[in-house]
Amino acid sequence: MDSLVNQAAPQRVLVMAHGHPDFSLGGGELAAYNLFKALREDDTVEQAWFIARHDSGNGPTGAFTLRRENEYLWQQSLGDSFLIKAANSYAVWNDFRQLIRTLKPTVVNLHHYFHLGIELLRIIKEEDPSIRVILTLHEYMAICHQQGQMVKRGSNKLCFRASIEDCHRCFPEFSKEQFWLRRSFIGQHFDYVDHFVSPSHFLKQRYVEWGLPEDKITVIENGQSPEPKLAPRQLPELEIEEEEIDGDDYTEAALEKAIAAMTVGGQRPLTRKVTKNGKTVYIVEKSKQPTRNRLAFFGQINPFKGIDILMHAMLSMTRKERDALVVEIHGANFEHQAGEFKDSIMQMANVLIAEGSLRWVGSYEPFQVRERMRNVDWVIIPSIWWENSPMVIQEAFVCGRPVIASDIGGMEEKISNGVDGLHFEARNPLSLAQVLKKAASMADDEWLTFHENIQAPLTYKESAEEYMTIFK
């Protein structure tokens, strides 16, 4: 394979993530692993390793185990979620330090510090100041203690900027002084980072507003598999449906006009004249043009992903409107959610499943995404938080499927409304319902324009090439 970037000396790159895609299918984990695979194929990279945090059920023992060649699982977790410090500090300060001495990386690219411990940044530089530390930001963990989502605790309302006062209101159990110390502690560890990577301009701007130097953050999209677009879903033949017209209510000319208006695809509807209850009735057999009415949700299912917004949107429609579409749920980790959330979702879902407008397909592996998207027309991302760069957007675009998404954060940035997807007002079920109806009633030729407008996302190799420019 040709080298990604011409460099004087081969690189030895350690990529780290808070989970392994074999066990956790989050976007950050997949992005990190895909980068690792691309680096292993590059001739200028002498060695590439991947270390992922893992929980085997034995607690944060600190043990490193070999998953496969150059891939390691680390039994670690957080002991202090407020300061994002590791649970097993001995493993961080001793075992991890020894690992750095053994591997001798020239670059360490962390795709998270959650579950790993932010202390890693300091340890790497203390062990060898010449190692270039690159931190890829995947959400707002440093800025927001609310799981890095930048939504208000309890209400889940959007948070537009971080402040000590607002953070204290969300978490009154922590004083304003403690939030000041948290900001200072994280900032001191970020000083050990040579450069930051953000998969979206939106995320970059949030961190610039928080205090990171703008010139220390480079925007690089997460890489995807270099596969061609899928062909559009095969539509069924024209369907025939009957409609009755009361002949006594029309003149002959008006009747002719009404029948002509039902022409679809150049096919004039067939009519037959019958008598019902002493009245003249015309039975019109009209063709029904199939539409792009198969929509699907892909990804993690949790309270921030907006699946409840999707359910409410569907239930706000009339039964006839729902009968005109089918929504599929391809989601993971639903079983791990809180009981109240699960009960609420399933109560709505069961109604929709019973009538046939919803199909709960379930979880999937990354290699199954392409086949599952083959049979849908639209991908729905109804997230209620800012999102950075949802992996499912790039996955949908690789497959040639336009995306319906909330009009905030990285979703608004990555999807051009009316070009390669459609926006709806975030958190608004009625707005989503209108967009779902528009999409589901869209004729084939209009949908094909969306399909043709979709640009191929950055590939694994192209993303790695951009990373290599900042690894130097």
NORBELWO-V66943 format. One record per backbone hydrogen bond with DSSP energy under -0.5 kcal/mol. CO is the residue of the C=O (numbers start at 1). NH is the residue of the N-H. E is the energy in kcal/mol with one decimal. If there is no record, write none. Layout:
co;nh;e
CO;NH;E
CO;NH;E
//
This chain:
co;nh;e
11;13;-0.5
11;46;-2.0
11;47;-1.3
12;106;-2.5
12;107;-2.0
13;15;-0.6
13;49;-2.3
14;109;-2.9
15;51;-2.4
16;111;-3.0
17;53;-1.8
20;23;-2.6
20;24;-2.9
26;30;-2.1
27;31;-2.6
28;32;-2.2
29;33;-2.2
30;34;-2.6
31;35;-1.9
32;36;-2.2
33;37;-2.3
34;38;-2.0
35;39;-2.4
36;40;-1.9
37;41;-0.8
38;41;-0.6
39;42;-1.3
42;45;-1.3
44;11;-2.0
44;46;-0.8
47;13;-2.5
49;15;-2.8
50;72;-3.0
51;17;-2.2
52;74;-2.7
54;56;-0.6
54;76;-0.6
59;61;-2.2
63;75;-2.6
65;67;-0.5
65;73;-3.0
68;71;-2.8
70;50;-2.4
71;67;-2.6
71;68;-1.0
72;52;-2.5
73;65;-2.5
73;75;-0.5
74;54;-2.9
74;76;-1.5
75;62;-2.7
77;87;-3.2
80;84;-0.9
80;85;-2.1
84;118;-2.8
85;79;-2.3
85;80;-1.9
87;89;-1.1
88;92;-1.3
89;93;-2.9
90;94;-2.2
90;95;-0.9
91;96;-3.0
92;97;-0.6
94;98;-2.4
95;99;-2.1
96;100;-2.2
97;101;-1.9
98;102;-2.0
99;103;-2.9
100;104;-2.2
106;132;-2.7
107;14;-2.7
108;110;-0.7
108;134;-2.8
109;16;-2.5
110;136;-3.1
113;116;-1.0
113;117;-3.2
117;120;-1.6
118;121;-1.3
118;122;-0.5
119;123;-2.3
120;124;-2.5
121;125;-1.4
122;126;-2.5
123;127;-2.5
124;128;-2.1
128;131;-1.9
131;133;-0.7
132;108;-2.4
132;134;-0.6
133;194;-2.0
133;195;-1.5
134;110;-2.2
134;136;-0.6
135;137;-0.6
135;197;-2.2
137;199;-0.8
140;144;-3.0
144;148;-0.9
145;147;-2.1
146;149;-2.0
148;140;-2.0
149;386;-0.7
150;159;-2.5
152;156;-2.4
153;155;-1.4
157;152;-3.8
158;160;-0.5
163;167;-2.7
164;168;-2.1
165;169;-1.8
166;170;-1.8
167;171;-2.1
171;174;-2.2
175;179;-1.8
176;180;-2.1
177;181;-2.4
178;182;-2.4
179;183;-2.3
180;184;-2.2
181;185;-3.0
182;186;-2.6
183;187;-2.2
184;188;-2.4
185;189;-1.5
186;190;-2.3
187;191;-1.1
189;192;-1.5
190;193;-1.6
195;135;-2.1
196;218;-2.4
197;137;-3.1
198;220;-1.6
200;204;-1.8
201;205;-2.5
202;206;-1.8
203;207;-1.9
204;208;-2.2
205;209;-2.5
206;210;-1.3
207;211;-1.2
207;212;-2.6
213;216;-1.7
214;217;-1.4
216;196;-3.2
218;198;-2.5
218;220;-0.7
224;460;-1.9
225;227;-2.2
239;288;-3.9
241;286;-2.4
243;284;-3.0
245;247;-0.8
245;282;-2.9
246;249;-1.6
247;250;-1.3
251;255;-2.6
252;256;-2.0
253;257;-2.0
254;258;-2.3
255;259;-2.3
256;260;-2.2
257;261;-1.7
259;262;-1.3
260;263;-1.6
264;267;-2.0
266;268;-0.8
267;264;-1.4
270;285;-3.5
272;283;-3.0
274;281;-3.1
276;279;-2.0
279;276;-2.7
280;247;-2.0
280;248;-0.7
281;274;-3.1
281;283;-0.6
282;245;-2.4
282;284;-0.7
283;272;-1.6
283;285;-0.6
284;243;-2.0
284;286;-1.0
285;270;-1.5
286;241;-2.5
287;289;-0.6
288;239;-1.9
291;293;-1.8
293;295;-0.6
293;326;-2.2
294;377;-3.0
294;378;-1.8
295;328;-2.5
296;380;-3.1
297;330;-3.1
299;332;-1.8
300;302;-0.7
302;305;-1.8
302;307;-0.5
304;384;-2.2
304;385;-0.8
306;310;-1.8
307;311;-2.1
308;312;-2.6
309;313;-2.2
310;314;-2.1
311;315;-2.4
312;316;-1.4
314;317;-1.2
318;322;-2.2
319;323;-2.2
320;324;-0.5
321;324;-0.8
322;325;-1.9
326;295;-2.7
327;359;-2.6
328;297;-2.9
328;330;-0.6
329;331;-0.7
329;361;-1.4
329;362;-2.1
330;299;-1.6
332;301;-2.5
333;336;-1.0
334;337;-1.6
338;342;-2.5
339;343;-2.9
340;344;-2.1
341;345;-2.3
342;346;-2.7
343;347;-2.0
344;348;-1.5
345;349;-3.0
346;350;-2.7
347;351;-0.8
348;352;-1.6
349;353;-3.0
350;354;-2.1
351;355;-1.3
352;356;-0.8
352;357;-1.4
352;358;-1.2
353;356;-0.7
357;327;-2.7
359;329;-2.6
359;361;-1.1
365;368;-2.2
365;369;-0.5
366;369;-1.3
368;372;-2.1
369;373;-2.5
370;374;-1.1
371;375;-0.5
372;375;-0.7
373;376;-1.6
377;402;-0.6
378;296;-1.5
379;404;-3.2
380;298;-0.6
381;406;-1.7
386;410;-1.1
386;411;-0.6
387;410;-2.3
390;393;-1.6
390;394;-0.9
391;395;-2.4
392;396;-2.5
393;397;-2.3
394;398;-2.5
395;399;-1.5
396;401;-3.0
397;400;-0.9
399;230;-0.8
400;402;-0.5
402;379;-2.0
403;405;-0.6
403;422;-2.3
404;381;-3.2
405;424;-1.6
406;408;-0.7
408;411;-1.0
408;412;-1.3
409;413;-1.4
410;414;-2.4
411;415;-1.6
414;416;-0.5
415;417;-0.7
416;419;-2.4
416;420;-1.6
416;421;-0.9
420;403;-1.3
421;418;-2.9
422;405;-2.4
424;407;-1.6
425;428;-1.9
427;429;-0.7
428;432;-2.2
429;433;-2.6
430;434;-1.9
431;435;-1.8
432;436;-2.8
433;437;-2.3
434;438;-2.0
435;439;-2.8
436;440;-2.8
437;441;-1.3
439;442;-1.3
442;292;-1.9
443;447;-2.2
444;448;-2.5
445;449;-0.9
446;449;-0.6
446;450;-1.1
447;451;-2.3
448;452;-2.5
449;453;-1.7
450;454;-1.0
451;454;-0.6
458;224;-1.9
459;463;-2.7
460;464;-2.6
461;465;-2.4
462;466;-1.6
463;467;-2.1
464;468;-2.6
465;469;-1.0
466;470;-0.7
467;470;-1.3
467;471;-1.1
468;472;-0.9
//
